[in-house]
Amino acid sequence: MKVTASQAATLGAKFKAKKSPWSGWPVTLFSETDADGNVTYSVKYEKKGFVMSIR
């Protein structure tokens, strides 16, 4: 689905990252915009150099 930049910002504000299911793995929610203006939202779990990213 394509949306405008302002719609993407509104949608992004509604995404919430749940607490990590793994003890000691902090969770981060972030977005990336490519050259075409497409926005990808990702959840990242990271611990001591090991990263699991879900898009």
N, CA, C and O atoms as a GROMACS GRO file, in nm:
protein
  220
    1MET      N    1   0.084  -0.116   0.000
    1MET     CA    2   0.000   0.000   0.000
    1MET      C    3   0.089   0.123   0.000
    1MET      O    4   0.189   0.128   0.072
    2LYS      N    5   0.055   0.221  -0.079
    2LYS     CA    6   0.130   0.346  -0.082
    2LYS      C    7   0.054   0.451  -0.004
    2LYS      O    8  -0.069   0.462  -0.015
    3VAL      N    9   0.126   0.529   0.073
    3VAL     CA   10   0.068   0.639   0.150
    3VAL      C   11   0.159   0.760   0.138
    3VAL      O   12   0.275   0.748   0.098
    4THR      N   13   0.106   0.876   0.172
    4THR     CA   14   0.187   0.998   0.169
    4THR      C   15   0.283   0.997   0.288
    4THR      O   16   0.270   0.917   0.380
    5ALA      N   17   0.380   1.088   0.283
    5ALA     CA   18   0.478   1.098   0.391
    5ALA      C   19   0.411   1.130   0.524
    5ALA      O   20   0.448   1.075   0.627
    6SER      N   21   0.311   1.219   0.521
    6SER     CA   22   0.244   1.255   0.646
    6SER      C   23   0.163   1.137   0.699
    6SER      O   24   0.155   1.118   0.821
    7GLN      N   25   0.102   1.057   0.610
    7GLN     CA   26   0.030   0.938   0.653
    7GLN      C   27   0.127   0.836   0.713
    7GLN      O   28   0.095   0.772   0.813
    8ALA      N   29   0.244   0.822   0.652
    8ALA     CA   30   0.344   0.728   0.704
    8ALA      C   31   0.388   0.770   0.844
    8ALA      O   32   0.407   0.686   0.932
    9ALA      N   33   0.405   0.901   0.865
    9ALA     CA   34   0.445   0.949   0.997
    9ALA      C   35   0.336   0.920   1.100
    9ALA      O   36   0.366   0.882   1.213
   10THR      N   37   0.211   0.938   1.061
   10THR     CA   38   0.099   0.910   1.151
   10THR      C   39   0.093   0.761   1.184
   10THR      O   40   0.072   0.723   1.299
   11LEU      N   41   0.110   0.676   1.082
   11LEU     CA   42   0.110   0.532   1.105
   11LEU      C   43   0.226   0.491   1.196
   11LEU      O   44   0.208   0.410   1.288
   12GLY      N   45   0.344   0.547   1.170
   12GLY     CA   46   0.461   0.513   1.250
   12GLY      C   47   0.443   0.546   1.397
   12GLY      O   48   0.495   0.476   1.484
   13ALA      N   49   0.371   0.654   1.425
   13ALA     CA   50   0.348   0.694   1.564
   13ALA      C   51   0.258   0.594   1.636
   13ALA      O   52   0.256   0.589   1.759
   14LYS      N   53   0.183   0.515   1.560
   14LYS     CA   54   0.092   0.417   1.621
   14LYS      C   55   0.156   0.281   1.644
   14LYS      O   56   0.100   0.199   1.718
   15PHE      N   57   0.272   0.255   1.583
   15PHE     CA   58   0.340   0.128   1.603
   15PHE      C   59   0.406   0.127   1.740
   15PHE      O   60   0.469   0.225   1.780
   16LYS      N   61   0.392   0.019   1.811
   16LYS     CA   62   0.455   0.002   1.942
   16LYS      C   63   0.531  -0.130   1.941
   16LYS      O   64   0.479  -0.232   1.897
   17ALA      N   65   0.652  -0.128   1.990
   17ALA     CA   66   0.731  -0.251   2.002
   17ALA      C   67   0.702  -0.313   2.138
   17ALA      O   68   0.719  -0.248   2.241
   18LYS      N   69   0.659  -0.438   2.136
   18LYS     CA   70   0.634  -0.507   2.263
   18LYS      C   71   0.767  -0.535   2.332
   18LYS      O   72   0.873  -0.537   2.269
   19LYS      N   73   0.760  -0.556   2.459
   19LYS     CA   74   0.878  -0.593   2.536
   19LYS      C   75   0.939  -0.719   2.475
   19LYS      O   76   0.867  -0.808   2.430
   20SER      N   77   1.068  -0.724   2.474
   20SER     CA   78   1.138  -0.839   2.418
   20SER      C   79   1.097  -0.968   2.489
   20SER      O   80   1.088  -0.971   2.612
   21PRO      N   81   1.071  -1.074   2.413
   21PRO     CA   82   1.038  -1.202   2.476
   21PRO      C   83   1.159  -1.269   2.540
   21PRO      O   84   1.145  -1.369   2.611
   22TRP      N   85   1.278  -1.215   2.514
   22TRP     CA   86   1.401  -1.274   2.567
   22TRP      C   87   1.461  -1.181   2.673
   22TRP      O   88   1.479  -1.062   2.648
   23SER      N   89   1.490  -1.234   2.786
   23SER     CA   90   1.547  -1.156   2.895
   23SER      C   91   1.680  -1.094   2.854
   23SER      O   92   1.768  -1.163   2.801
   24GLY      N   93   1.695  -0.965   2.879
   24GLY     CA   94   1.821  -0.896   2.850
   24GLY      C   95   1.838  -0.853   2.706
   24GLY      O   96   1.945  -0.805   2.669
   25TRP      N   97   1.735  -0.867   2.624
   25TRP     CA   98   1.741  -0.825   2.484
   25TRP      C   99   1.658  -0.697   2.468
   25TRP      O  100   1.536  -0.705   2.457
   26PRO      N  101   1.721  -0.580   2.467
   26PRO     CA  102   1.645  -0.457   2.448
   26PRO      C  103   1.585  -0.452   2.308
   26PRO      O  104   1.644  -0.502   2.212
   27VAL      N  105   1.468  -0.391   2.297
   27VAL     CA  106   1.396  -0.382   2.169
   27VAL      C  107   1.395  -0.237   2.122
   27VAL      O  108   1.379  -0.145   2.201
   28THR      N  109   1.413  -0.219   1.990
   28THR     CA  110   1.410  -0.087   1.928
   28THR      C  111   1.319  -0.092   1.807
   28THR      O  112   1.327  -0.185   1.726
   29LEU      N  113   1.233   0.006   1.792
   29LEU     CA  114   1.147   0.020   1.675
   29LEU      C  115   1.200   0.138   1.595
   29LEU      O  116   1.217   0.247   1.649
   30PHE      N  117   1.226   0.117   1.466
   30PHE     CA  118   1.277   0.226   1.385
   30PHE      C  119   1.222   0.217   1.243
   30PHE      O  120   1.164   0.115   1.205
   31SER      N  121   1.240   0.322   1.165
   31SER     CA  122   1.194   0.323   1.027
   31SER      C  123   1.307   0.366   0.935
   31SER      O  124   1.398   0.439   0.975
   32GLU      N  125   1.300   0.318   0.811
   32GLU     CA  126   1.398   0.354   0.708
   32GLU      C  127   1.320   0.398   0.585
   32GLU      O  128   1.218   0.339   0.550
   33THR      N  129   1.367   0.502   0.518
   33THR     CA  130   1.305   0.550   0.396
   33THR      C  131   1.405   0.531   0.282
   33THR      O  132   1.518   0.577   0.289
   34ASP      N  133   1.361   0.461   0.175
   34ASP     CA  134   1.450   0.439   0.062
   34ASP      C  135   1.444   0.557  -0.036
   34ASP      O  136   1.371   0.653  -0.012
   35ALA      N  137   1.520   0.548  -0.145
   35ALA     CA  138   1.529   0.656  -0.242
   35ALA      C  139   1.395   0.686  -0.310
   35ALA      O  140   1.372   0.798  -0.356
   36ASP      N  141   1.306   0.586  -0.316
   36ASP     CA  142   1.174   0.605  -0.377
   36ASP      C  143   1.072   0.661  -0.280
   36ASP      O  144   0.959   0.688  -0.318
   37GLY      N  145   1.111   0.680  -0.154
   37GLY     CA  146   1.020   0.733  -0.053
   37GLY      C  147   0.940   0.627   0.021
   37GLY      O  148   0.852   0.659   0.100
   38ASN      N  149   0.972   0.499  -0.005
   38ASN     CA  150   0.905   0.391   0.066
   38ASN      C  151   0.959   0.381   0.208
   38ASN      O  152   1.080   0.390   0.230
   39VAL      N  153   0.871   0.363   0.304
   39VAL     CA  154   0.910   0.356   0.445
   39VAL      C  155   0.896   0.212   0.493
   39VAL      O  156   0.791   0.150   0.475
   40THR      N  157   1.002   0.159   0.554
   40THR     CA  158   1.000   0.026   0.612
   40THR      C  159   1.015   0.040   0.762
   40THR      O  160   1.111   0.101   0.810
   41TYR      N  161   0.922  -0.018   0.837
   41TYR     CA  162   0.929  -0.016   0.983
   41TYR      C  163   0.988  -0.148   1.030
   41TYR      O  164   0.951  -0.253   0.979
   42SER      N  165   1.078  -0.143   1.125
   42SER     CA  166   1.146  -0.262   1.172
   42SER      C  167   1.150  -0.264   1.324
   42SER      O  168   1.150  -0.160   1.390
   43VAL      N  169   1.153  -0.385   1.378
   43VAL     CA  170   1.175  -0.406   1.521
   43VAL      C  171   1.309  -0.477   1.532
   43VAL      O  172   1.333  -0.576   1.464
   44LYS      N  173   1.396  -0.426   1.619
   44LYS     CA  174   1.529  -0.484   1.634
   44LYS      C  175   1.550  -0.529   1.778
   44LYS      O  176   1.530  -0.452   1.872
   45TYR      N  177   1.592  -0.653   1.793
   45TYR     CA  178   1.632  -0.708   1.922
   45TYR      C  179   1.782  -0.727   1.915
   45TYR      O  180   1.833  -0.782   1.818
   46GLU      N  181   1.854  -0.682   2.017
   46GLU     CA  182   2.000  -0.685   2.010
   46GLU      C  183   2.060  -0.722   2.145
   46GLU      O  184   2.016  -0.674   2.249
   47LYS      N  185   2.160  -0.809   2.140
   47LYS     CA  186   2.231  -0.844   2.262
   47LYS      C  187   2.374  -0.883   2.229
   47LYS      O  188   2.397  -0.978   2.155
   48LYS      N  189   2.469  -0.809   2.283
   48LYS     CA  190   2.612  -0.837   2.271
   48LYS      C  191   2.656  -0.876   2.130
   48LYS      O  192   2.715  -0.982   2.109
   49GLY      N  193   2.626  -0.790   2.035
   49GLY     CA  194   2.672  -0.811   1.898
   49GLY      C  195   2.583  -0.899   1.813
   49GLY      O  196   2.607  -0.909   1.692
   50PHE      N  197   2.483  -0.962   1.868
   50PHE     CA  198   2.389  -1.042   1.792
   50PHE      C  199   2.263  -0.960   1.771
   50PHE      O  200   2.206  -0.910   1.868
   51VAL      N  201   2.217  -0.945   1.647
   51VAL     CA  202   2.100  -0.865   1.617
   51VAL      C  203   1.998  -0.949   1.542
   51VAL      O  204   2.031  -1.020   1.448
   52MET      N  205   1.873  -0.941   1.586
   52MET     CA  206   1.762  -1.001   1.513
   52MET      C  207   1.670  -0.888   1.472
   52MET      O  208   1.620  -0.815   1.558
   53SER      N  209   1.647  -0.872   1.343
   53SER     CA  210   1.563  -0.764   1.292
   53SER      C  211   1.442  -0.823   1.223
   53SER      O  212   1.455  -0.914   1.142
   54ILE      N  213   1.323  -0.771   1.255
   54ILE     CA  214   1.198  -0.817   1.196
   54ILE      C  215   1.135  -0.701   1.122
   54ILE      O  216   1.111  -0.596   1.181
   55ARG      N  217   1.109  -0.719   0.994
   55ARG     CA  218   1.050  -0.612   0.911
   55ARG      C  219   0.913  -0.651   0.867
   55ARG      O  220   0.847  -0.575   0.796
   0.00000   0.00000   0.00000
